[in-house]
Amino acid sequence: MPALNVTFTDDEMATLRDQATKEDVSMKALAHDAVLAEVHRRKVTAAAIRTARISAGLNKRLANK
């Protein structure tokens, strides 16, 4: 299975360790889920921006009614 090595400062690692403990998950699972959630968030944001751009004219016409 492919893997990715990510470097963290001591403070960042402590923050991750604390959060993993609070969520009762491994640090690996926490980092994995956080990366995938961020990728998803970026895709959704990009789609929302594209949709707003495409529908700007229609939204303007609807607002003037």
PDB file with one MODEL, atoms N, CA, C and O in Angstrom:
MODEL        1
ATOM      1  N   MET A   1       0.852  -1.177   0.000  1.00  0.00           N
ATOM      2  CA  MET A   1       0.000   0.000   0.000  1.00  0.00           C
ATOM      3  C   MET A   1       0.901   1.245   0.000  1.00  0.00           C
ATOM      4  O   MET A   1       1.872   1.305   0.755  1.00  0.00           O
ATOM      5  N   PRO A   2       0.586   2.229  -0.836  1.00  0.00           N
ATOM      6  CA  PRO A   2       1.396   3.449  -0.859  1.00  0.00           C
ATOM      7  C   PRO A   2       1.344   4.170   0.485  1.00  0.00           C
ATOM      8  O   PRO A   2       0.354   4.100   1.215  1.00  0.00           O
ATOM      9  N   ALA A   3       2.424   4.856   0.784  1.00  0.00           N
ATOM     10  CA  ALA A   3       2.508   5.606   2.040  1.00  0.00           C
ATOM     11  C   ALA A   3       3.102   6.977   1.767  1.00  0.00           C
ATOM     12  O   ALA A   3       3.685   7.223   0.710  1.00  0.00           O
ATOM     13  N   LEU A   4       2.945   7.851   2.728  1.00  0.00           N
ATOM     14  CA  LEU A   4       3.444   9.219   2.616  1.00  0.00           C
ATOM     15  C   LEU A   4       4.097   9.591   3.942  1.00  0.00           C
ATOM     16  O   LEU A   4       3.486   9.458   5.002  1.00  0.00           O
ATOM     17  N   ASN A   5       5.318  10.049   3.878  1.00  0.00           N
ATOM     18  CA  ASN A   5       5.991  10.523   5.088  1.00  0.00           C
ATOM     19  C   ASN A   5       5.791  12.020   5.195  1.00  0.00           C
ATOM     20  O   ASN A   5       6.065  12.758   4.249  1.00  0.00           O
ATOM     21  N   VAL A   6       5.318  12.466   6.332  1.00  0.00           N
ATOM     22  CA  VAL A   6       5.058  13.883   6.568  1.00  0.00           C
ATOM     23  C   VAL A   6       5.860  14.303   7.792  1.00  0.00           C
ATOM     24  O   VAL A   6       5.860  13.618   8.815  1.00  0.00           O
ATOM     25  N   THR A   7       6.541  15.432   7.676  1.00  0.00           N
ATOM     26  CA  THR A   7       7.356  15.932   8.770  1.00  0.00           C
ATOM     27  C   THR A   7       6.586  16.983   9.554  1.00  0.00           C
ATOM     28  O   THR A   7       5.964  17.872   8.972  1.00  0.00           O
ATOM     29  N   PHE A   8       6.632  16.876  10.889  1.00  0.00           N
ATOM     30  CA  PHE A   8       5.980  17.819  11.783  1.00  0.00           C
ATOM     31  C   PHE A   8       6.997  18.348  12.784  1.00  0.00           C
ATOM     32  O   PHE A   8       7.972  17.674  13.116  1.00  0.00           O
ATOM     33  N   THR A   9       6.755  19.559  13.257  1.00  0.00           N
ATOM     34  CA  THR A   9       7.569  20.078  14.360  1.00  0.00           C
ATOM     35  C   THR A   9       7.165  19.333  15.634  1.00  0.00           C
ATOM     36  O   THR A   9       6.152  18.634  15.666  1.00  0.00           O
ATOM     37  N   ASP A  10       7.965  19.494  16.668  1.00  0.00           N
ATOM     38  CA  ASP A  10       7.630  18.869  17.949  1.00  0.00           C
ATOM     39  C   ASP A  10       6.283  19.369  18.461  1.00  0.00           C
ATOM     40  O   ASP A  10       5.482  18.587  18.973  1.00  0.00           O
ATOM     41  N   ASP A  11       6.035  20.663  18.324  1.00  0.00           N
ATOM     42  CA  ASP A  11       4.765  21.231  18.780  1.00  0.00           C
ATOM     43  C   ASP A  11       3.585  20.690  17.969  1.00  0.00           C
ATOM     44  O   ASP A  11       2.540  20.360  18.530  1.00  0.00           O
ATOM     45  N   GLU A  12       3.756  20.601  16.664  1.00  0.00           N
ATOM     46  CA  GLU A  12       2.691  20.058  15.823  1.00  0.00           C
ATOM     47  C   GLU A  12       2.413  18.602  16.179  1.00  0.00           C
ATOM     48  O   GLU A  12       1.258  18.179  16.237  1.00  0.00           O
ATOM     49  N   MET A  13       3.470  17.844  16.416  1.00  0.00           N
ATOM     50  CA  MET A  13       3.312  16.437  16.777  1.00  0.00           C
ATOM     51  C   MET A  13       2.589  16.298  18.113  1.00  0.00           C
ATOM     52  O   MET A  13       1.760  15.404  18.282  1.00  0.00           O
ATOM     53  N   ALA A  14       2.895  17.167  19.046  1.00  0.00           N
ATOM     54  CA  ALA A  14       2.211  17.142  20.342  1.00  0.00           C
ATOM     55  C   ALA A  14       0.724  17.454  20.168  1.00  0.00           C
ATOM     56  O   ALA A  14      -0.124  16.838  20.813  1.00  0.00           O
ATOM     57  N   THR A  15       0.415  18.408  19.298  1.00  0.00           N
ATOM     58  CA  THR A  15      -0.979  18.756  19.022  1.00  0.00           C
ATOM     59  C   THR A  15      -1.706  17.563  18.404  1.00  0.00           C
ATOM     60  O   THR A  15      -2.827  17.241  18.796  1.00  0.00           O
ATOM     61  N   LEU A  16      -1.066  16.916  17.442  1.00  0.00           N
ATOM     62  CA  LEU A  16      -1.664  15.730  16.822  1.00  0.00           C
ATOM     63  C   LEU A  16      -1.870  14.614  17.842  1.00  0.00           C
ATOM     64  O   LEU A  16      -2.924  13.978  17.875  1.00  0.00           O
ATOM     65  N   ARG A  17      -0.869  14.386  18.659  1.00  0.00           N
ATOM     66  CA  ARG A  17      -0.956  13.333  19.681  1.00  0.00           C
ATOM     67  C   ARG A  17      -2.119  13.614  20.642  1.00  0.00           C
ATOM     68  O   ARG A  17      -2.899  12.720  20.973  1.00  0.00           O
ATOM     69  N   ASP A  18      -2.216  14.869  21.079  1.00  0.00           N
ATOM     70  CA  ASP A  18      -3.303  15.250  21.989  1.00  0.00           C
ATOM     71  C   ASP A  18      -4.668  15.035  21.345  1.00  0.00           C
ATOM     72  O   ASP A  18      -5.582  14.507  21.978  1.00  0.00           O
ATOM     73  N   GLN A  19      -4.804  15.444  20.089  1.00  0.00           N
ATOM     74  CA  GLN A  19      -6.095  15.301  19.409  1.00  0.00           C
ATOM     75  C   GLN A  19      -6.430  13.834  19.182  1.00  0.00           C
ATOM     76  O   GLN A  19      -7.578  13.427  19.358  1.00  0.00           O
ATOM     77  N   ALA A  20      -5.453  13.048  18.797  1.00  0.00           N
ATOM     78  CA  ALA A  20      -5.688  11.616  18.593  1.00  0.00           C
ATOM     79  C   ALA A  20      -6.147  10.962  19.892  1.00  0.00           C
ATOM     80  O   ALA A  20      -7.032  10.107  19.889  1.00  0.00           O
ATOM     81  N   THR A  21      -5.539  11.370  20.995  1.00  0.00           N
ATOM     82  CA  THR A  21      -5.940  10.836  22.295  1.00  0.00           C
ATOM     83  C   THR A  21      -7.377  11.233  22.618  1.00  0.00           C
ATOM     84  O   THR A  21      -8.166  10.407  23.076  1.00  0.00           O
ATOM     85  N   LYS A  22      -7.715  12.503  22.376  1.00  0.00           N
ATOM     86  CA  LYS A  22      -9.079  12.971  22.642  1.00  0.00           C
ATOM     87  C   LYS A  22     -10.105  12.214  21.811  1.00  0.00           C
ATOM     88  O   LYS A  22     -11.201  11.923  22.290  1.00  0.00           O
ATOM     89  N   GLU A  23      -9.758  11.895  20.576  1.00  0.00           N
ATOM     90  CA  GLU A  23     -10.687  11.201  19.680  1.00  0.00           C
ATOM     91  C   GLU A  23     -10.585   9.684  19.799  1.00  0.00           C
ATOM     92  O   GLU A  23     -11.347   8.950  19.168  1.00  0.00           O
ATOM     93  N   ASP A  24      -9.644   9.224  20.609  1.00  0.00           N
ATOM     94  CA  ASP A  24      -9.413   7.794  20.807  1.00  0.00           C
ATOM     95  C   ASP A  24      -9.150   7.073  19.488  1.00  0.00           C
ATOM     96  O   ASP A  24      -9.704   6.008  19.216  1.00  0.00           O
ATOM     97  N   VAL A  25      -8.289   7.685  18.680  1.00  0.00           N
ATOM     98  CA  VAL A  25      -7.856   7.089  17.413  1.00  0.00           C
ATOM     99  C   VAL A  25      -6.344   7.157  17.351  1.00  0.00           C
ATOM    100  O   VAL A  25      -5.713   7.881  18.121  1.00  0.00           O
ATOM    101  N   SER A  26      -5.769   6.402  16.435  1.00  0.00           N
ATOM    102  CA  SER A  26      -4.323   6.469  16.253  1.00  0.00           C
ATOM    103  C   SER A  26      -3.953   7.777  15.563  1.00  0.00           C
ATOM    104  O   SER A  26      -4.781   8.401  14.899  1.00  0.00           O
ATOM    105  N   MET A  27      -2.712   8.176  15.727  1.00  0.00           N
ATOM    106  CA  MET A  27      -2.252   9.391  15.040  1.00  0.00           C
ATOM    107  C   MET A  27      -2.303   9.189  13.528  1.00  0.00           C
ATOM    108  O   MET A  27      -2.611  10.116  12.779  1.00  0.00           O
ATOM    109  N   LYS A  28      -2.003   7.981  13.090  1.00  0.00           N
ATOM    110  CA  LYS A  28      -2.049   7.664  11.664  1.00  0.00           C
ATOM    111  C   LYS A  28      -3.469   7.841  11.125  1.00  0.00           C
ATOM    112  O   LYS A  28      -3.663   8.437  10.065  1.00  0.00           O
ATOM    113  N   ALA A  29      -4.463   7.323  11.857  1.00  0.00           N
ATOM    114  CA  ALA A  29      -5.856   7.453  11.426  1.00  0.00           C
ATOM    115  C   ALA A  29      -6.285   8.916  11.434  1.00  0.00           C
ATOM    116  O   ALA A  29      -6.975   9.367  10.520  1.00  0.00           O
ATOM    117  N   LEU A  30      -5.880   9.658  12.460  1.00  0.00           N
ATOM    118  CA  LEU A  30      -6.229  11.075  12.550  1.00  0.00           C
ATOM    119  C   LEU A  30      -5.657  11.841  11.358  1.00  0.00           C
ATOM    120  O   LEU A  30      -6.364  12.620  10.717  1.00  0.00           O
ATOM    121  N   ALA A  31      -4.376  11.617  11.065  1.00  0.00           N
ATOM    122  CA  ALA A  31      -3.735  12.315   9.941  1.00  0.00           C
ATOM    123  C   ALA A  31      -4.371  11.905   8.613  1.00  0.00           C
ATOM    124  O   ALA A  31      -4.625  12.754   7.759  1.00  0.00           O
ATOM    125  N   HIS A  32      -4.624  10.626   8.439  1.00  0.00           N
ATOM    126  CA  HIS A  32      -5.245  10.115   7.212  1.00  0.00           C
ATOM    127  C   HIS A  32      -6.603  10.779   6.976  1.00  0.00           C
ATOM    128  O   HIS A  32      -6.872  11.300   5.894  1.00  0.00           O
ATOM    129  N   ASP A  33      -7.448  10.751   7.999  1.00  0.00           N
ATOM    130  CA  ASP A  33      -8.786  11.315   7.878  1.00  0.00           C
ATOM    131  C   ASP A  33      -8.749  12.827   7.661  1.00  0.00           C
ATOM    132  O   ASP A  33      -9.555  13.365   6.903  1.00  0.00           O
ATOM    133  N   ALA A  34      -7.818  13.509   8.323  1.00  0.00           N
ATOM    134  CA  ALA A  34      -7.705  14.958   8.178  1.00  0.00           C
ATOM    135  C   ALA A  34      -7.301  15.337   6.754  1.00  0.00           C
ATOM    136  O   ALA A  34      -7.837  16.290   6.189  1.00  0.00           O
ATOM    137  N   VAL A  35      -6.374  14.605   6.184  1.00  0.00           N
ATOM    138  CA  VAL A  35      -5.935  14.900   4.810  1.00  0.00           C
ATOM    139  C   VAL A  35      -7.087  14.686   3.837  1.00  0.00           C
ATOM    140  O   VAL A  35      -7.342  15.533   2.980  1.00  0.00           O
ATOM    141  N   LEU A  36      -7.781  13.562   3.962  1.00  0.00           N
ATOM    142  CA  LEU A  36      -8.893  13.298   3.049  1.00  0.00           C
ATOM    143  C   LEU A  36     -10.025  14.299   3.226  1.00  0.00           C
ATOM    144  O   LEU A  36     -10.647  14.706   2.245  1.00  0.00           O
ATOM    145  N   ALA A  37     -10.302  14.700   4.459  1.00  0.00           N
ATOM    146  CA  ALA A  37     -11.341  15.700   4.703  1.00  0.00           C
ATOM    147  C   ALA A  37     -10.963  17.038   4.071  1.00  0.00           C
ATOM    148  O   ALA A  37     -11.820  17.723   3.513  1.00  0.00           O
ATOM    149  N   GLU A  38      -9.698  17.410   4.154  1.00  0.00           N
ATOM    150  CA  GLU A  38      -9.254  18.672   3.554  1.00  0.00           C
ATOM    151  C   GLU A  38      -9.339  18.624   2.033  1.00  0.00           C
ATOM    152  O   GLU A  38      -9.752  19.599   1.406  1.00  0.00           O
ATOM    153  N   VAL A  39      -8.955  17.508   1.438  1.00  0.00           N
ATOM    154  CA  VAL A  39      -9.081  17.365  -0.017  1.00  0.00           C
ATOM    155  C   VAL A  39     -10.542  17.483  -0.426  1.00  0.00           C
ATOM    156  O   VAL A  39     -10.856  18.168  -1.399  1.00  0.00           O
ATOM    157  N   HIS A  40     -11.433  16.829   0.296  1.00  0.00           N
ATOM    158  CA  HIS A  40     -12.866  16.915   0.007  1.00  0.00           C
ATOM    159  C   HIS A  40     -13.356  18.361   0.141  1.00  0.00           C
ATOM    160  O   HIS A  40     -14.090  18.850  -0.718  1.00  0.00           O
ATOM    161  N   ARG A  41     -12.949  19.047   1.223  1.00  0.00           N
ATOM    162  CA  ARG A  41     -13.365  20.434   1.445  1.00  0.00           C
ATOM    163  C   ARG A  41     -12.928  21.316   0.270  1.00  0.00           C
ATOM    164  O   ARG A  41     -13.685  22.169  -0.193  1.00  0.00           O
ATOM    165  N   ARG A  42     -11.710  21.101  -0.200  1.00  0.00           N
ATOM    166  CA  ARG A  42     -11.211  21.906  -1.324  1.00  0.00           C
ATOM    167  C   ARG A  42     -11.989  21.635  -2.603  1.00  0.00           C
ATOM    168  O   ARG A  42     -12.253  22.557  -3.376  1.00  0.00           O
ATOM    169  N   LYS A  43     -12.359  20.377  -2.834  1.00  0.00           N
ATOM    170  CA  LYS A  43     -13.157  20.046  -4.023  1.00  0.00           C
ATOM    171  C   LYS A  43     -14.533  20.695  -3.944  1.00  0.00           C
ATOM    172  O   LYS A  43     -15.015  21.252  -4.930  1.00  0.00           O
ATOM    173  N   VAL A  44     -15.162  20.626  -2.786  1.00  0.00           N
ATOM    174  CA  VAL A  44     -16.491  21.219  -2.613  1.00  0.00           C
ATOM    175  C   VAL A  44     -16.420  22.733  -2.786  1.00  0.00           C
ATOM    176  O   VAL A  44     -17.283  23.326  -3.434  1.00  0.00           O
ATOM    177  N   THR A  45     -15.400  23.356  -2.212  1.00  0.00           N
ATOM    178  CA  THR A  45     -15.231  24.809  -2.354  1.00  0.00           C
ATOM    179  C   THR A  45     -15.045  25.188  -3.816  1.00  0.00           C
ATOM    180  O   THR A  45     -15.647  26.150  -4.294  1.00  0.00           O
ATOM    181  N   ALA A  46     -14.211  24.434  -4.526  1.00  0.00           N
ATOM    182  CA  ALA A  46     -13.977  24.725  -5.949  1.00  0.00           C
ATOM    183  C   ALA A  46     -15.273  24.568  -6.746  1.00  0.00           C
ATOM    184  O   ALA A  46     -15.558  25.375  -7.631  1.00  0.00           O
ATOM    185  N   ALA A  47     -16.051  23.545  -6.441  1.00  0.00           N
ATOM    186  CA  ALA A  47     -17.326  23.346  -7.137  1.00  0.00           C
ATOM    187  C   ALA A  47     -18.297  24.476  -6.839  1.00  0.00           C
ATOM    188  O   ALA A  47     -19.014  24.929  -7.731  1.00  0.00           O
ATOM    189  N   ALA A  48     -18.328  24.932  -5.599  1.00  0.00           N
ATOM    190  CA  ALA A  48     -19.219  26.036  -5.233  1.00  0.00           C
ATOM    191  C   ALA A  48     -18.819  27.318  -5.946  1.00  0.00           C
ATOM    192  O   ALA A  48     -19.681  28.072  -6.396  1.00  0.00           O
ATOM    193  N   ILE A  49     -17.534  27.569  -6.053  1.00  0.00           N
ATOM    194  CA  ILE A  49     -17.049  28.762  -6.757  1.00  0.00           C
ATOM    195  C   ILE A  49     -17.420  28.684  -8.238  1.00  0.00           C
ATOM    196  O   ILE A  49     -17.882  29.667  -8.818  1.00  0.00           O
ATOM    197  N   ARG A  50     -17.214  27.509  -8.851  1.00  0.00           N
ATOM    198  CA  ARG A  50     -17.587  27.343 -10.269  1.00  0.00           C
ATOM    199  C   ARG A  50     -19.083  27.543 -10.457  1.00  0.00           C
ATOM    200  O   ARG A  50     -19.509  28.216 -11.396  1.00  0.00           O
ATOM    201  N   THR A  51     -19.871  26.968  -9.579  1.00  0.00           N
ATOM    202  CA  THR A  51     -21.331  27.097  -9.688  1.00  0.00           C
ATOM    203  C   THR A  51     -21.767  28.550  -9.543  1.00  0.00           C
ATOM    204  O   THR A  51     -22.619  29.023 -10.294  1.00  0.00           O
ATOM    205  N   ALA A  52     -21.187  29.254  -8.581  1.00  0.00           N
ATOM    206  CA  ALA A  52     -21.531  30.662  -8.386  1.00  0.00           C
ATOM    207  C   ALA A  52     -21.156  31.487  -9.609  1.00  0.00           C
ATOM    208  O   ALA A  52     -21.904  32.374 -10.020  1.00  0.00           O
ATOM    209  N   ARG A  53     -20.002  31.195 -10.186  1.00  0.00           N
ATOM    210  CA  ARG A  53     -19.554  31.929 -11.375  1.00  0.00           C
ATOM    211  C   ARG A  53     -20.489  31.665 -12.545  1.00  0.00           C
ATOM    212  O   ARG A  53     -20.887  32.593 -13.248  1.00  0.00           O
ATOM    213  N   ILE A  54     -20.840  30.400 -12.755  1.00  0.00           N
ATOM    214  CA  ILE A  54     -21.706  30.032 -13.880  1.00  0.00           C
ATOM    215  C   ILE A  54     -23.109  30.613 -13.715  1.00  0.00           C
ATOM    216  O   ILE A  54     -23.723  31.042 -14.692  1.00  0.00           O
ATOM    217  N   SER A  55     -23.610  30.628 -12.496  1.00  0.00           N
ATOM    218  CA  SER A  55     -24.992  31.071 -12.281  1.00  0.00           C
ATOM    219  C   SER A  55     -25.112  32.541 -11.898  1.00  0.00           C
ATOM    220  O   SER A  55     -26.203  32.985 -11.540  1.00  0.00           O
ATOM    221  N   ALA A  56     -24.044  33.301 -11.961  1.00  0.00           N
ATOM    222  CA  ALA A  56     -24.071  34.701 -11.539  1.00  0.00           C
ATOM    223  C   ALA A  56     -25.119  35.503 -12.308  1.00  0.00           C
ATOM    224  O   ALA A  56     -25.859  36.288 -11.716  1.00  0.00           O
ATOM    225  N   GLY A  57     -25.182  35.309 -13.608  1.00  0.00           N
ATOM    226  CA  GLY A  57     -26.153  36.041 -14.421  1.00  0.00           C
ATOM    227  C   GLY A  57     -27.583  35.694 -14.044  1.00  0.00           C
ATOM    228  O   GLY A  57     -28.427  36.579 -13.907  1.00  0.00           O
ATOM    229  N   LEU A  58     -27.851  34.428 -13.879  1.00  0.00           N
ATOM    230  CA  LEU A  58     -29.198  34.002 -13.483  1.00  0.00           C
ATOM    231  C   LEU A  58     -29.547  34.547 -12.099  1.00  0.00           C
ATOM    232  O   LEU A  58     -30.662  35.021 -11.883  1.00  0.00           O
ATOM    233  N   ASN A  59     -28.626  34.485 -11.188  1.00  0.00           N
ATOM    234  CA  ASN A  59     -28.876  35.006  -9.841  1.00  0.00           C
ATOM    235  C   ASN A  59     -29.188  36.494  -9.873  1.00  0.00           C
ATOM    236  O   ASN A  59     -30.051  36.966  -9.132  1.00  0.00           O
ATOM    237  N   LYS A  60     -28.487  37.238 -10.730  1.00  0.00           N
ATOM    238  CA  LYS A  60     -28.730  38.663 -10.846  1.00  0.00           C
ATOM    239  C   LYS A  60     -30.129  38.934 -11.396  1.00  0.00           C
ATOM    240  O   LYS A  60     -30.839  39.814 -10.911  1.00  0.00           O
ATOM    241  N   ARG A  61     -30.516  38.156 -12.425  1.00  0.00           N
ATOM    242  CA  ARG A  61     -31.849  38.339 -12.999  1.00  0.00           C
ATOM    243  C   ARG A  61     -32.927  37.985 -11.982  1.00  0.00           C
ATOM    244  O   ARG A  61     -33.935  38.685 -11.891  1.00  0.00           O
ATOM    245  N   LEU A  62     -32.737  36.926 -11.225  1.00  0.00           N
ATOM    246  CA  LEU A  62     -33.722  36.518 -10.214  1.00  0.00           C
ATOM    247  C   LEU A  62     -33.836  37.558  -9.100  1.00  0.00           C
ATOM    248  O   LEU A  62     -34.924  37.790  -8.573  1.00  0.00           O
ATOM    249  N   ALA A  63     -32.731  38.173  -8.748  1.00  0.00           N
ATOM    250  CA  ALA A  63     -32.735  39.160  -7.680  1.00  0.00           C
ATOM    251  C   ALA A  63     -33.496  40.414  -8.100  1.00  0.00           C
ATOM    252  O   ALA A  63     -34.025  41.121  -7.242  1.00  0.00           O
ATOM    253  N   ASN A  64     -33.563  40.704  -9.375  1.00  0.00           N
ATOM    254  CA  ASN A  64     -34.238  41.906  -9.871  1.00  0.00           C
ATOM    255  C   ASN A  64     -35.730  41.701 -10.078  1.00  0.00           C
ATOM    256  O   ASN A  64     -36.425  42.635 -10.479  1.00  0.00           O
ATOM    257  N   LYS A  65     -36.226  40.534  -9.820  1.00  0.00           N
ATOM    258  CA  LYS A  65     -37.672  40.281 -10.019  1.00  0.00           C
ATOM    259  C   LYS A  65     -38.450  40.706  -8.821  1.00  0.00           C
ATOM    260  O   LYS A  65     -39.673  40.573  -8.801  1.00  0.00           O
TER     261      LYS A  65
ENDMDL
END
